[in-house]
Amino acid sequence: MRRFALAAALLCGTAFAAPAQTLRWANDGDVNSMDPYTRNETLLLAFNGHIYEPLIRRDRNMEPEPALAERWEQPSPTVWRFHLRRGVKFTDGTPFTADDVVFSVQRVRAPGSNLNAVVASVKEVRKIDDHTVEFETTEPNPILVRELPTFGIMSRAWSEKNNATRPADLTSREENFATRNAMGTGPFRLVSREPDRRTVLERNPDWWDKPTHNLQRVEYTIIANDATRVAALLSGEIDFVYTVPPQDVDRIRRTPGMQVLQGPELRTIYLGMDQMRPQLLKSDVQGKNPFQDVRVRRAFNMAIDTQAIQRTVMRGQSRPTGLIWGPGVNGFREEDDKRMAVDVEGAKRLLAEAGYPNGFGVTLDCPNDRYVNDEAICTAVVSMLARIGVRVTLAAQTRARYFSEINPPRYNTSFYLLGWTPATADAHNALFNLAGTRDGTRGVFNNGGYSNPRLDDLIRRIGVETDPAARQRMISESATILREDAAYVPLHQQQIVWAARQGVEIVQTADNYIQLHRHTRMQPR
């Protein structure tokens, strides 16, 4: 957990007497939906987490702590019993009960949801009484309490009243009432929503918990252009920037009245390849799929220089990696984090052996407003692959269109860049979601369709293993399999970089979840 430094008045304790403030917050891209189940994306989940609360939340050290469930126990290895907090109300005044929990789990599993993997191990959720529910899993799940913070609880009555009992499918541009409206039990409530422009939250005066912030209002504004966004911060037009361009970090840090908070992030940025279709959607190769040949996938790994990307594109603000999970994630070991050496001539030989002595053409799908310098990373990859004869066409677009195309259920991509933060801070989360064979719940974000039966068996066993040493051995074996199969091209763990004016204090955690209700304090301007 990291914080922005406070001004002297805050340090001496006067912040707690400060009047409620308005935080003007800017980012390069929008949240895309007020429905908390439509996309498994950090920004959407974090923003909507100010309105919708889970049964269990993460504390400032990312450990589970009570939220809408005040306590829980395990009557048996496959049954978790949750005792719900009494007296909690949604912002429309209706009480929170077990019916809302059962309904929310059903909604997470409904068509249009991107969060069904979170409850993949859950066989049944049953109401015991108005303030008690039980989750029964198909097998013992030692990390269930680390998975549940991912989704907030919605009101059954509100959803039924407004015909929003299932999430709208963002991939088909579908909308329902919950897309632009929200109503939860959380520390803030939605005031207004203008997609791709501005969203406003206000403090929930009836929140069940004790506020540790002094915010009355939060104004979230989209400023897509990097230079314009930074200029708005430096001029005082806004108070806080969530996505800070690497090239502007030093300038902001040197500017009087400004501050930068920077630290490692759990997110790994990687490249994926379609290994499922017999012929690629976006390639000049006809009648076959080059990525089904491990030699081609290895050639891509050998051609892409992650150290150069770190040095020239990320300005040092990344950690090159050979894994799809990184430091801070349970199961990470430095000795497992190995990468193929950069070898352009060796990569050319592998392509020739695979039947592509002159390379081939393929389209690289890339977002331009989601990850730090995402389009610039993809541009660098285009140049690096050109050295081995691969002709890459870059297709960069905004996150809303991008995710709708390449993510489930469409998977309309041949070669793509994505990032993944294990929500549980455990390697099983990355393995289950990104590397397991797609079966409707496992491998939902395995967009390239990679499949290895041995790895699937390891993923299943890791998910139920309670012995830490045995579990670590299986995670390390999984890392070896992924490396030998060249299932992905891991690039780096990016750094979290936020910026704000002096007098603003915001807690930063390694999952990059902004949580404004956690000790956010502002001095009057």
C-alpha positions in Angstrom: 0.0 0.0 0.0 1.3 3.4 -1.0 0.1 7.0 -0.4 0.6 10.4 -1.9 2.5 12.6 0.6 0.4 15.0 2.5 1.0 18.6 3.0 2.1 19.8 6.5 -1.5 20.6 7.6 -2.6 17.1 6.8 0.3 15.5 8.5 -0.5 17.2 11.8 -4.0 15.8 11.7 -6.1 18.8 10.6 -7.2 16.9 7.5 -9.9 15.2 9.5 -11.5 18.5 10.2 -11.4 19.7 6.6 -14.6 20.4 4.8 -15.9 17.9 2.3 -14.4 18.3 -1.1 -14.9 17.6 -4.8 -12.3 15.5 -6.5 -11.8 16.2 -10.2 -10.4 13.1 -11.7 -9.2 12.6 -15.3 -8.3 9.5 -17.4 -7.7 8.7 -21.0 -10.5 6.2 -21.4 -14.0 5.6 -20.0 -15.4 3.0 -17.7 -17.7 1.9 -20.5 -20.6 0.6 -18.3 -22.1 1.1 -14.9 -23.0 -2.6 -14.8 -20.3 -4.2 -12.6 -20.5 -7.6 -14.4 -20.1 -6.7 -18.0 -16.3 -6.7 -18.2 -13.5 -8.2 -16.2 -11.4 -5.1 -16.4 -9.6 -3.3 -13.5 -10.9 0.2 -14.2 -14.5 -0.8 -14.6 -14.4 -3.0 -11.5 -12.6 -0.4 -9.4 -14.9 2.5 -10.5 -18.1 0.5 -10.0 -16.7 -0.7 -6.6 -17.5 2.7 -5.2 -21.2 2.0 -5.8 -21.5 -1.8 -5.5 -19.9 -3.7 -2.6 -18.8 -7.4 -2.4 -19.4 -9.8 0.4 -15.6 -9.7 1.2 -13.4 -6.8 0.2 -9.6 -6.3 0.2 -7.9 -4.2 2.8 -5.0 -1.8 2.1 -2.6 -4.7 2.1 -4.9 -6.6 -0.3 -5.9 -9.2 2.3 -9.6 -10.3 2.6 -11.7 -8.4 5.2 -15.4 -8.3 6.0 -17.7 -6.2 3.8 -21.4 -7.1 3.3 -20.5 -10.4 5.0 -19.5 -9.6 8.5 -18.1 -13.1 9.2 -17.8 -16.6 7.6 -16.9 -20.1 8.4 -16.4 -23.5 6.7 -18.8 -26.2 8.0 -17.2 -28.6 5.6 -14.3 -28.5 3.0 -16.8 -27.6 0.2 -19.2 -25.4 2.1 -18.6 -21.7 3.0 -21.3 -20.1 5.2 -21.5 -16.3 5.1 -23.3 -14.2 7.8 -24.5 -11.0 6.2 -24.3 -7.6 7.8 -27.5 -6.5 9.3 -29.0 -3.0 8.8 -27.4 -2.4 5.4 -29.6 -0.6 2.9 -29.3 0.1 -0.8 -29.4 3.8 -1.7 -33.1 3.5 -2.6 -33.8 2.5 1.0 -34.5 -1.2 0.4 -32.7 -3.6 2.8 -29.9 -5.8 1.7 -30.7 -9.5 2.2 -29.6 -13.0 1.2 -32.0 -12.8 -1.8 -29.7 -10.2 -3.3 -26.6 -12.4 -2.9 -28.3 -15.4 -4.5 -29.6 -13.2 -7.3 -26.2 -11.6 -7.9 -24.4 -14.9 -8.2 -27.0 -16.0 -10.7 -26.5 -12.7 -12.6 -22.7 -13.2 -12.6 -23.3 -16.5 -14.4 -25.8 -15.1 -16.9 -25.1 -14.4 -20.6 -23.4 -11.1 -21.0 -21.4 -11.4 -17.8 -17.6 -11.4 -18.0 -17.1 -12.5 -14.5 -18.5 -16.1 -14.6 -15.0 -17.5 -14.0 -15.0 -16.0 -10.5 -17.7 -18.4 -9.4 -16.6 -21.3 -11.6 -15.9 -23.5 -8.6 -19.3 -22.8 -7.0 -21.8 -25.6 -7.4 -24.7 -23.9 -5.6 -25.6 -20.8 -3.6 -28.4 -21.2 -1.2 -30.3 -18.9 1.2 -30.4 -20.2 4.8 -32.3 -17.2 6.1 -32.4 -13.5 5.3 -28.9 -12.9 6.7 -27.2 -16.2 6.0 -26.1 -17.8 2.7 -24.0 -20.8 1.9 -21.7 -21.3 -1.1 -21.1 -25.0 -2.0 -18.1 -25.7 -4.3 -17.7 -28.7 -6.5 -14.3 -29.4 -4.8 -12.4 -27.7 -2.0 -11.4 -24.2 -3.0 -8.8 -22.7 -0.6 -8.9 -19.3 -2.4 -12.6 -18.7 -2.6 -12.5 -15.7 -0.2 -9.8 -14.2 -2.5 -12.1 -14.5 -5.5 -15.3 -13.1 -4.0 -14.0 -9.4 -3.8 -14.2 -9.3 -7.6 -17.9 -8.8 -7.9 -20.3 -6.5 -6.0 -23.8 -7.3 -4.9 -26.7 -5.9 -6.9 -30.3 -5.3 -5.7 -32.6 -8.1 -6.9 -35.7 -5.8 -6.6 -34.0 -2.9 -8.5 -32.8 -5.2 -11.3 -36.2 -6.8 -11.7 -38.0 -3.5 -11.6 -35.8 -2.1 -14.3 -35.6 -5.2 -16.5 -31.8 -5.6 -15.9 -31.7 -9.1 -14.5 -28.9 -10.1 -16.7 -25.9 -8.0 -17.9 -26.1 -6.3 -21.3 -23.6 -7.8 -23.7 -21.0 -5.1 -24.4 -19.6 -7.1 -27.4 -22.8 -6.5 -29.3 -23.2 -2.9 -28.1 -26.2 -4.0 -26.1 -27.5 -1.8 -23.3 -30.1 -2.1 -20.5 -31.0 0.1 -17.5 -27.9 -1.0 -15.6 -25.6 0.2 -18.3 -26.1 3.9 -17.6 -27.6 3.7 -14.1 -26.4 2.2 -10.8 -27.8 1.6 -7.3 -25.8 -0.2 -4.6 -24.9 -0.2 -1.0 -21.5 1.5 -1.4 -19.8 4.6 -0.2 -20.9 6.6 -3.2 -23.9 6.9 -5.4 -24.2 7.7 -9.1 -25.4 11.2 -9.9 -25.0 11.5 -13.7 -23.5 9.5 -16.5 -22.3 10.8 -19.9 -20.5 8.0 -21.7 -17.0 8.9 -23.0 -17.3 12.3 -21.4 -18.1 12.6 -17.7 -19.5 10.6 -14.8 -20.3 12.1 -11.4 -20.5 10.4 -8.0 -21.6 11.8 -4.6 -21.0 10.5 -1.1 -23.7 8.1 0.1 -24.7 9.7 3.5 -26.3 6.4 4.6 -23.4 4.1 4.0 -23.1 1.5 6.7 -19.4 1.9 7.2 -17.5 4.8 8.7 -16.1 7.0 6.0 -12.3 7.7 6.2 -12.4 10.2 3.3 -13.5 13.8 3.1 -15.0 13.7 -0.4 -18.5 14.9 -1.2 -18.4 14.6 -4.9 -16.2 12.9 -7.6 -16.2 14.1 -11.2 -14.6 11.7 -13.6 -13.7 13.3 -16.9 -12.3 11.6 -20.1 -9.4 13.5 -21.6 -8.0 11.1 -24.3 -5.0 13.2 -25.4 -2.0 12.7 -23.2 -0.7 16.3 -23.5 -4.1 17.8 -22.9 -4.7 15.6 -19.8 -1.3 16.6 -18.3 -1.9 20.2 -19.1 -5.2 20.1 -17.3 -3.5 18.8 -14.2 -0.7 21.3 -14.3 -3.1 24.2 -14.8 -5.3 23.2 -11.8 -8.3 22.3 -14.0 -8.2 18.8 -12.5 -6.9 17.3 -9.2 -5.9 13.8 -10.1 -4.7 11.8 -13.2 -5.1 8.0 -13.2 -3.1 7.3 -16.4 0.1 9.3 -16.6 2.2 9.2 -19.8 5.7 7.9 -19.0 7.3 10.7 -20.9 5.7 13.3 -18.6 6.4 11.8 -15.2 9.6 13.7 -14.5 8.1 17.0 -15.6 5.1 16.6 -13.3 7.4 15.5 -10.4 9.5 18.7 -10.9 6.5 21.0 -11.1 5.8 22.9 -7.8 2.5 21.9 -6.3 2.4 18.5 -8.0 3.2 15.0 -6.8 3.6 11.6 -8.4 2.9 8.2 -6.8 4.6 5.3 -8.5 5.0 1.7 -7.7 4.9 -1.9 -9.1 1.7 -3.3 -10.5 0.5 -6.9 -10.4 -0.6 -6.5 -14.1 1.4 -8.3 -16.8 1.3 -7.0 -20.4 1.5 -9.8 -23.0 1.0 -10.7 -26.6 -1.4 -13.6 -27.5 -1.7 -15.6 -30.7 -4.7 -17.4 -32.2 -3.8 -21.1 -31.9 -7.3 -22.5 -32.4 -8.6 -21.7 -35.8 -7.3 -23.8 -38.8 -6.8 -20.5 -40.7 -6.1 -17.1 -39.2 -8.8 -14.4 -39.6 -6.3 -11.7 -40.2 -3.3 -13.0 -42.2 -2.1 -13.5 -45.7 -1.5 -17.2 -45.0 -4.2 -19.3 -46.6 -5.3 -22.8 -45.6 -3.3 -23.1 -42.3 -2.5 -21.3 -39.1 1.2 -20.4 -38.5 0.7 -20.0 -34.8 -0.3 -23.7 -34.4 3.4 -24.4 -35.0 5.5 -24.0 -31.8 8.5 -22.9 -33.9 6.6 -19.8 -35.1 5.6 -18.9 -31.6 9.1 -19.4 -30.3 10.4 -17.2 -33.2 8.1 -14.4 -32.1 9.4 -14.7 -28.5 13.0 -14.6 -29.8 12.4 -11.6 -32.1 10.7 -9.3 -29.5 13.2 -7.4 -27.3 11.5 -6.6 -24.0 14.5 -4.9 -22.6 14.4 -2.4 -25.6 10.7 -1.9 -24.9 11.4 -1.1 -21.3 14.2 1.3 -22.2 12.7 3.2 -25.1 8.9 2.9 -24.9 8.3 2.6 -21.1 11.2 4.9 -20.1 12.3 2.4 -17.5 8.8 2.1 -15.9 8.3 -1.6 -16.4 9.8 -5.0 -15.4 10.5 -7.3 -18.4 9.1 -10.8 -17.8 8.9 -14.3 -19.1 5.7 -15.1 -17.1 2.1 -14.2 -17.3 2.2 -13.4 -13.5 4.8 -11.4 -11.7 6.2 -10.3 -8.3 3.6 -9.8 -5.6 1.5 -12.7 -6.9 1.4 -15.8 -4.8 3.2 -18.5 -6.7 5.8 -16.2 -8.3 9.4 -17.3 -8.1 12.3 -15.5 -9.7 13.8 -18.8 -10.9 10.7 -19.5 -12.9 10.8 -16.1 -14.6 12.9 -17.1 -17.6 12.7 -15.8 -21.1 14.0 -16.9 -24.5 17.1 -14.8 -25.4 16.7 -12.3 -28.2 18.0 -14.0 -31.3 17.0 -12.5 -34.6 18.9 -15.0 -36.8 17.7 -17.9 -34.7 14.1 -16.7 -35.1 14.6 -16.5 -38.9 15.8 -20.1 -38.9 12.8 -21.3 -36.9 10.4 -19.5 -39.3 12.2 -21.2 -42.3 12.0 -24.6 -40.6 8.3 -24.0 -40.1 7.8 -23.3 -43.8 7.9 -19.5 -43.7 11.4 -18.5 -45.1 10.0 -15.2 -46.3 7.8 -14.6 -43.2 4.1 -13.9 -43.5 1.6 -11.1 -42.9 -0.6 -10.8 -39.8 -2.7 -8.0 -38.1 -1.8 -7.0 -34.6 -4.9 -5.8 -32.6 -4.0 -3.3 -30.0 -5.8 -0.8 -27.7 -4.7 2.8 -27.7 -6.2 4.0 -24.4 -6.0 1.1 -22.0 -2.5 0.3 -20.9 0.6 2.5 -20.4 1.9 3.4 -23.9 -0.1 0.5 -25.4 0.0 1.7 -29.0 3.6 2.6 -28.7 4.4 -0.9 -27.5 2.6 -2.4 -30.4 4.4 -0.1 -32.8 7.7 -1.3 -31.4 6.6 -4.9 -31.8 5.8 -4.3 -35.5 9.4 -3.1 -36.1 10.9 -6.0 -34.2 9.0 -8.6 -36.1 9.9 -7.0 -39.4 13.5 -8.0 -38.7 12.5 -11.6 -39.1 10.3 -11.0 -42.2 6.9 -10.9 -40.4 4.8 -8.2 -42.0 2.6 -6.8 -39.2 -0.4 -4.5 -39.8 -1.2 -2.6 -36.7 -4.9 -2.1 -35.9 -5.1 0.2 -32.8 -8.5 1.4 -31.5 -10.2 2.6 -28.3 -10.7 0.1 -25.5 -14.5 -0.1 -26.0 -14.3 -1.3 -29.6 -11.1 -3.3 -28.9 -12.4 -5.4 -26.1 -15.7 -6.0 -27.9 -13.8 -7.5 -30.8 -11.1 -9.6 -29.2 -12.6 -10.7 -25.9 -15.3 -13.3 -25.3 -17.5 -14.3 -26.9 -16.2 -13.1 -30.3 -12.4 -13.6 -30.1 -12.1 -11.8 -33.5 -8.3 -11.6 -33.5 -5.2 -13.4 -34.8 -2.6 -11.6 -32.8 -3.3 -9.2 -29.9 -1.9 -7.3 -26.9 -3.6 -7.6 -23.5 -2.9 -7.1 -19.8 -4.0 -9.2 -16.9 -4.1 -8.5 -13.1 -4.7 -11.6 -11.0 -7.6 -10.4 -8.9 -6.8 -13.0 -6.2 -3.1 -12.1 -6.3 -2.5 -15.8 -6.9 -1.0 -17.5 -10.0 -4.0 -19.8 -10.3 -6.1 -16.9 -11.4 -3.8 -16.2 -14.4 -3.5 -19.9 -15.2 -7.2 -20.6 -15.0 -8.3 -17.5 -17.0 -5.5 -17.2 -19.5 -4.0 -20.6 -20.1 -6.7 -23.2 -19.4 -8.5 -24.8 -22.3 -11.7 -22.9 -22.9 -14.7 -24.7 -21.6 -17.2 -21.8 -20.8 -15.7 -21.0 -17.4 -12.1 -22.0 -17.5 -10.0 -20.1 -20.1 -12.6 -17.5 -20.8 -9.8 -14.9 -21.5 -7.6 -17.4 -23.3 -8.4 -15.5 -26.4 -6.0 -17.4 -28.6 -7.4 -20.8 -27.7 -4.2 -22.3 -26.4 -4.7 -25.8 -25.1 -2.5 -28.3 -23.2 -4.2 -31.3 -21.3 -1.3 -31.6 -18.9 -1.6 -27.9 -18.0 -5.4 -28.3 -17.6 -4.8 -31.1 -15.0 -2.3 -28.9 -13.2 -4.6 -26.0 -13.1 -7.4 -28.1 -11.6 -5.0 -29.5 -8.9 -3.6 -26.1 -8.1 -7.1 -24.9 -7.5 -7.8 -27.4 -4.7 -4.3 -28.1 -3.3 -3.9 -26.8 0.3 -0.3 -27.8 0.8 1.8 -24.7 -0.1 4.9 -26.6 -1.2 3.0 -29.1 -3.4 1.1 -26.2 -4.8 4.2 -24.2 -5.6 5.8 -27.2 -7.4 2.7 -27.4 -9.7 2.7 -23.6 -10.4 6.4 -23.8 -11.3 5.8 -26.8 -13.6 3.0 -24.8 -15.2 5.5 -22.0 -15.9 7.8 -24.4 -17.6 5.0 -25.8 -19.8 4.0 -22.3 -20.9 7.5 -21.3 -21.7 8.3 -24.5 -23.7 5.0 -24.2 -25.6 5.6 -20.5 -26.2 1.9 -20.1 -25.4 2.3 -16.3 -25.1 4.8 -13.6 -25.6 5.0 -12.0 -22.1 6.3 -8.5 -22.2 6.4 -6.8 -18.8 4.8 -5.8 -15.6 4.0 -2.2 -15.9 4.3 0.3 -13.1 1.4 2.2 -11.6 1.9 5.9 -12.0 -0.7 8.4 -10.7 -0.3 12.1 -10.4 -2.1 14.8 -8.3 -1.9 18.3 -7.0 -0.3 18.7 -3.6 -2.9 18.5 -0.8 -4.5 15.3 -2.2 -3.9 12.0 -0.4 -4.9 8.8 -2.2 -4.1 5.2 -1.3 -2.5 3.2 -4.1 -2.3 -0.6 -4.0 -0.5 -3.0 -6.4 -3.8 -4.1 -8.1 -4.2 -0.5 -9.5 -7.7 -0.3 -7.9 -8.4 3.3 -7.1 -10.5 3.2 -3.9 -11.6 6.7 -3.1 -13.4 5.7 0.1 -10.1 4.5 1.6 -8.5 7.5 3.4 -8.7 9.9 0.4 -8.3 13.4 1.8 -8.2 16.7 0.1 -7.2 20.2 1.4 -9.4 23.0 0.1 -8.0 24.5 -3.1 
